[in-house]
Amino acid sequence: MWFRHSLTRSAVVEPSTSDQRRSAHRALARAWEDDPERRAWHLAQAVDAPDEGVAALVERAAVGIARRGDGPAAVAALLRAAELTPAGPERARRLAEAAYSGANITGDLSGVPGLLDDARRTAPGQGSLAAAMAGAAYLLNGAGDVDTAHRLLCGAIAGQQAPYDPADATLAEAPHTLLLVCFFGGRPDLLTGFDAAAAACPSAPELLATTRSTFADPARTSPANLARLDESIAQLAHQSDPLHIVRVAVAGAYVDRLGGCEEGLHRVVAAGRRGESIAPAIDALFLLGNHAWLTGQWPQLRQAVREGLDPCEQYHYPMLACPGNFLPACTAAVRGDRTATRGLTDRTEQWAGPRRAHAHGRRPVVDIGAAGPALNQPSRGAA
């Protein structure tokens, strides 16, 4: 509850009883019938015991908040939804969703293991797709464990009971995370697993199929996929979801479409500076750096790389830092600075090579036929 003056709050709210406060929140919820997010939040403050109906409303509000780009508020709403959920699989799922959002949006990798432990204690033996997604994001971005993340996600998607629910937002999100894993792995067998998993997800968005074509196999992409991509890029001016903006830019990265994504990517970067979407902002900075490299704007490249590497170190995202080392290595190479080039590429290979993250490990480019070309480009995005 908000008041025009802080003394009013002290005079009215502080002496009130918990029952009076809950009653006030119920009245406010009725007043905000036309604003689902505010209504859900007031209802959440009006209950003093788990309530699945209210928890579902708060979770729905969290989705809207995330699409506006406010990652911390979305995670807070998901955690509140979990608190309001009766003990069992649904509470575990919402805890896992909060963990996934923390890893993929807010930069809170350190909080993922604790939330997943809470989820396991809430529903022992009840593994969920949401938990697999959070675990995969943690393994990939933190430890760089490509193969385990791939097995975890493929197994979780394959383990979903048929018939699949087309309205299942988690099932629609999972292939995006899996495609990201495949990119970092840079191996054809991983994409084969992705294709099988994606075929089992009827609710997967159209952008996923476009990205599979333009990002994983750009040499063979069809005019129809390029047309759909151009439509998505044209709609970025009206888009606030940082993950969606970055994913569209990723789809355009290898087919010379990054120029049309610049304005949207700069908005994601601005949200990252406000602390609202750390991981997408890192991706956006390196995508902008990639565009600067391809268009000869080296001062902008250096600025994007510097700004992107700082949060990689602060939030412990070593995998995301690989493009930040790749881009300056490119400029060093064309300047003939072999020492700098070797130092940057060795640093990346020493980390990525043992983890079989071939997108950033130094190796010959291999034609992988129908599965697409080697995925060894600099920027990954939240694919």
C-alpha positions in Angstrom: 0.0 0.0 0.0 1.3 3.4 -1.0 0.8 6.8 0.8 1.6 10.3 -0.2 3.6 10.9 2.9 5.7 8.4 4.9 4.2 9.6 8.2 0.8 8.5 6.9 2.1 5.0 6.5 3.5 5.1 10.1 0.2 6.4 11.5 -2.1 4.1 9.6 -0.2 0.9 8.6 2.2 0.3 11.5 -0.4 0.1 14.3 -2.8 -2.0 12.2 -3.3 -5.7 12.8 -2.5 -8.4 10.3 -6.2 -9.1 9.8 -6.8 -5.4 9.0 -3.9 -5.3 6.5 -5.2 -8.4 4.7 -8.7 -6.9 4.6 -7.3 -3.8 3.1 -5.4 -5.8 0.4 -8.6 -7.7 -0.4 -10.4 -4.4 -0.9 -7.5 -3.1 -3.1 -7.6 -6.3 -5.2 -11.3 -5.7 -5.9 -10.4 -2.1 -6.9 -7.8 -3.4 -9.4 -10.0 -5.9 -11.3 -8.9 -4.4 -14.5 -5.2 -4.7 -13.7 -4.4 -8.4 -13.3 -0.9 -7.9 -12.0 -1.8 -5.5 -9.2 -4.8 -7.6 -8.4 -2.7 -10.7 -8.1 -0.1 -8.9 -5.9 -2.8 -7.6 -3.5 -4.5 -11.0 -3.3 -1.1 -12.5 -2.5 -0.8 -10.1 0.5 -4.4 -10.9 1.5 -3.9 -14.6 2.2 -2.1 -16.1 5.2 -2.0 -19.8 4.0 -1.2 -21.6 0.7 -3.8 -20.9 -2.0 -3.3 -22.5 -5.4 -5.8 -20.1 -7.1 -3.9 -17.0 -5.9 -0.5 -18.7 -6.6 -1.6 -19.3 -10.3 -2.6 -15.6 -10.6 0.8 -14.5 -9.2 2.7 -16.8 -11.6 0.7 -15.4 -14.5 1.7 -11.9 -13.4 5.3 -13.0 -13.2 5.2 -14.0 -16.9 3.9 -10.5 -17.8 6.6 -8.8 -15.7 9.3 -10.9 -17.3 8.1 -10.0 -20.8 8.4 -6.3 -19.8 12.0 -7.0 -19.0 12.0 -6.6 -15.2 13.8 -9.9 -14.3 14.2 -9.3 -10.5 10.5 -8.5 -10.1 9.6 -11.5 -12.1 11.7 -13.8 -10.0 10.3 -12.2 -6.8 6.8 -12.9 -8.1 7.6 -16.5 -8.9 9.0 -17.1 -5.4 5.9 -15.6 -3.9 3.8 -17.9 -6.1 5.8 -20.8 -4.8 5.3 -19.7 -1.2 1.5 -19.6 -1.9 1.5 -23.1 -3.5 0.6 -26.1 -1.4 3.5 -28.5 -0.9 4.0 -30.8 -3.9 5.0 -30.9 -7.6 3.5 -27.4 -8.4 5.5 -25.7 -5.7 8.6 -27.5 -6.9 7.9 -26.4 -10.5 7.5 -22.8 -9.5 10.7 -22.8 -7.5 12.5 -24.3 -10.5 11.0 -21.6 -12.8 12.4 -19.0 -10.4 15.8 -20.7 -10.6 15.7 -20.7 -14.4 14.7 -17.0 -14.6 17.5 -16.2 -12.2 20.1 -18.0 -14.4 18.7 -16.8 -17.7 17.7 -13.2 -16.9 18.8 -11.7 -13.6 22.3 -13.2 -13.5 21.7 -15.0 -10.3 23.5 -18.3 -11.1 24.6 -18.7 -7.4 21.0 -19.0 -6.3 20.1 -21.8 -8.7 21.4 -24.8 -6.6 19.6 -23.7 -3.5 16.3 -23.2 -5.3 16.6 -26.6 -7.0 17.4 -28.2 -3.6 14.3 -26.6 -2.2 12.3 -28.0 -5.1 13.6 -31.5 -4.6 12.8 -31.4 -0.9 9.3 -30.1 -1.7 8.6 -33.0 -4.1 11.1 -35.8 -3.7 11.5 -37.9 -6.8 9.3 -35.6 -8.9 11.8 -34.3 -11.5 10.2 -31.6 -13.7 11.0 -30.1 -17.1 11.4 -26.7 -15.3 14.0 -28.2 -13.0 15.9 -29.7 -16.0 15.9 -26.3 -17.7 17.2 -24.5 -14.7 19.8 -27.2 -14.2 20.9 -27.0 -17.8 21.2 -23.2 -17.7 23.3 -23.5 -14.6 25.5 -26.3 -16.0 26.0 -24.5 -19.3 26.6 -20.9 -18.1 28.5 -21.8 -14.9 30.4 -25.0 -15.3 30.3 -25.1 -19.1 29.1 -28.7 -19.0 27.6 -28.9 -22.5 27.1 -32.7 -22.7 25.4 -33.0 -19.3 23.1 -30.1 -20.1 22.2 -31.6 -23.4 21.4 -35.1 -21.9 19.4 -33.5 -19.1 17.2 -31.4 -21.4 16.7 -34.1 -24.1 15.8 -36.6 -21.4 13.4 -34.3 -19.7 11.6 -33.3 -22.9 11.4 -37.0 -24.0 10.0 -37.9 -20.6 6.9 -35.6 -20.9 3.7 -37.4 -21.0 1.8 -37.4 -24.3 -0.4 -35.9 -25.5 1.6 -32.7 -24.9 -0.2 -29.6 -23.8 0.1 -26.9 -26.5 -0.4 -24.3 -23.8 2.5 -25.5 -21.7 4.8 -22.5 -21.6 7.7 -24.5 -20.1 7.5 -27.0 -22.9 7.6 -24.2 -25.4 10.7 -22.6 -23.7 12.7 -25.8 -23.3 13.8 -26.1 -27.0 15.2 -22.6 -26.9 17.5 -23.6 -24.1 18.4 -26.8 -25.9 19.3 -25.0 -29.1 21.6 -22.7 -27.0 23.3 -25.9 -25.6 23.8 -27.2 -29.2 25.3 -23.9 -30.3 28.0 -24.0 -27.6 28.7 -27.7 -28.3 29.1 -27.0 -32.0 28.6 -30.7 -32.9 26.2 -32.4 -35.3 25.1 -35.1 -32.9 23.8 -32.4 -30.5 21.6 -30.9 -33.2 20.2 -34.3 -34.1 19.0 -34.6 -30.5 17.6 -31.1 -30.7 15.5 -31.9 -33.8 14.0 -34.9 -32.1 13.1 -32.9 -29.0 11.7 -30.0 -30.9 9.5 -32.3 -33.0 7.9 -33.4 -29.7 7.0 -29.9 -28.7 3.8 -28.8 -30.4 3.7 -25.4 -28.6 7.2 -24.4 -29.8 7.0 -20.8 -31.2 7.6 -20.1 -34.9 10.8 -18.2 -34.0 12.4 -21.5 -32.9 12.0 -23.1 -36.4 13.3 -19.9 -38.0 16.4 -19.8 -35.7 17.1 -23.5 -36.3 17.3 -22.6 -40.0 19.1 -19.3 -40.0 21.3 -19.8 -37.0 22.2 -23.5 -37.1 22.2 -23.9 -40.9 22.4 -20.4 -42.5 23.8 -21.7 -45.8 20.7 -23.7 -46.5 18.0 -21.4 -45.0 15.0 -20.9 -47.2 13.5 -17.6 -48.5 10.4 -18.3 -46.4 12.5 -18.5 -43.2 14.2 -15.2 -44.1 10.9 -13.6 -44.7 9.6 -14.8 -41.3 12.8 -13.5 -39.7 12.4 -10.1 -41.4 8.8 -9.9 -40.0 10.1 -10.6 -36.5 12.8 -8.0 -36.8 10.2 -5.4 -38.0 8.2 -6.1 -34.8 11.1 -5.5 -32.4 10.2 -1.8 -32.1 7.1 -2.9 -30.2 8.8 -5.7 -28.2 9.9 -5.3 -24.5 10.8 -8.9 -23.7 14.7 -9.0 -23.5 14.9 -12.7 -24.2 12.7 -12.4 -27.3 14.7 -9.4 -28.6 18.0 -11.3 -28.2 16.6 -14.5 -29.8 15.5 -12.6 -32.9 18.9 -11.0 -33.1 20.5 -14.4 -32.8 18.4 -15.7 -35.6 19.6 -12.8 -37.8 23.3 -12.9 -36.7 24.5 -15.2 -39.5 22.3 -13.9 -42.3 23.3 -10.2 -42.1 20.3 -9.0 -40.2 21.9 -7.6 -37.1 21.6 -4.0 -38.3 17.8 -4.2 -38.1 18.1 -5.4 -34.5 20.4 -2.7 -33.1 17.7 -0.5 -31.5 16.1 -3.4 -29.7 19.5 -4.7 -28.5 20.4 -1.3 -27.2 17.2 -1.3 -25.1 18.2 -4.7 -23.7 21.6 -3.2 -22.8 19.9 -0.3 -21.1 17.8 -2.7 -19.0 20.9 -4.6 -18.0 22.5 -1.3 -16.8 19.4 -0.9 -14.6 19.9 -4.4 -13.2 16.8 -5.8 -14.8 18.1 -8.3 -17.3 21.8 -9.1 -16.8 22.3 -12.2 -18.9 20.3 -10.9 -22.0 22.3 -7.7 -21.8 25.6 -9.6 -22.0 24.3 -11.4 -25.1 23.1 -8.1 -26.5 26.4 -6.4 -26.0 28.3 -9.2 -27.8 25.8 -9.3 -30.6 26.3 -5.5 -31.0 30.0 -6.2 -30.9 29.6 -8.8 -33.6 27.7 -6.4 -35.8 30.4 -3.7 -35.2 33.1 -6.3 -36.2 31.3 -7.1 -39.5 30.7 -3.5 -40.3 34.2 -2.2 -39.4 33.1 -0.2 -36.4 36.0 -1.1 -34.2 35.7 1.6 -31.5 32.1 0.4 -30.9 33.3 -3.2 -30.8 35.9 -2.4 -28.1 33.3 -0.5 -26.1 30.7 -3.4 -26.3 33.3 -6.0 -25.4 34.6 -4.0 -22.4 31.0 -3.5 -21.1 30.0 -7.1 -21.7 33.0 -8.7 -20.0 32.6 -6.9 -16.8 29.2 -8.5 -15.8 30.6 -11.9 -17.1 33.2 -11.7 -14.4 31.0 -10.1 -11.8 28.2 -12.7 -12.2 30.4 -15.6 -13.0 29.3 -16.4 -16.6 32.5 -17.8 -18.1 30.7 -19.3 -21.1 29.2 -16.0 -22.1 32.6 -14.4 -21.9 33.9 -16.5 -24.8 32.5 -14.1 -27.5 34.1 -11.2 -25.6 37.5 -12.8 -26.1 36.8 -13.9 -29.7 35.9 -10.4 -31.0 39.1 -8.6 -29.9 41.1 -11.6 -31.1 39.6 -11.0 -34.6 40.7 -7.3 -34.6 44.1 -8.3 -33.2 44.5 -10.9 -36.0 43.7 -8.4 -38.8 46.1 -6.0 -37.3 48.8 -8.6 -37.4 49.2 -8.7 -33.6 50.0 -12.4 -33.3 50.9 -12.2 -29.6 47.5 -10.7 -28.6 45.7 -13.1 -31.0 47.4 -16.1 -29.6 46.8 -15.0 -26.0 43.1 -14.4 -26.4 42.5 -17.6 -28.4 44.5 -19.8 -26.0 42.7 -18.4 -23.0 39.3 -19.3 -24.6 40.5 -22.7 -25.8 42.0 -23.7 -22.5 38.6 -23.1 -20.9 36.2 -24.3 -23.7 38.3 -27.2 -25.1 38.1 -29.6 -22.1 34.4 -28.9 -21.8 33.8 -29.9 -25.4 32.3 -26.5 -26.1 33.5 -26.6 -29.7 31.8 -23.3 -30.6 34.7 -21.6 -28.9 37.4 -24.3 -28.8 40.0 -24.0 -31.6 39.5 -26.8 -34.2 39.1 -27.2 -37.9 35.7 -26.1 -39.3 33.9 -29.3 -40.2 31.1 -29.6 -42.7 28.3 -31.4 -40.9 26.0 -31.9 -43.8 22.3 -32.0 -43.2 22.8 -31.0 -39.6 24.2 -27.6 -40.7 27.6 -26.0 -40.7 30.0 -25.8 -37.7 28.5 -23.5 -35.1 31.7 -21.5 -34.3 30.5 -17.9 -34.6 31.2 -15.3 -31.9 27.8 -14.4 -30.4 25.4 -16.9 -28.9 22.5 -15.0 -27.5 19.8 -16.7 -25.6 19.0 -19.0 -28.4 
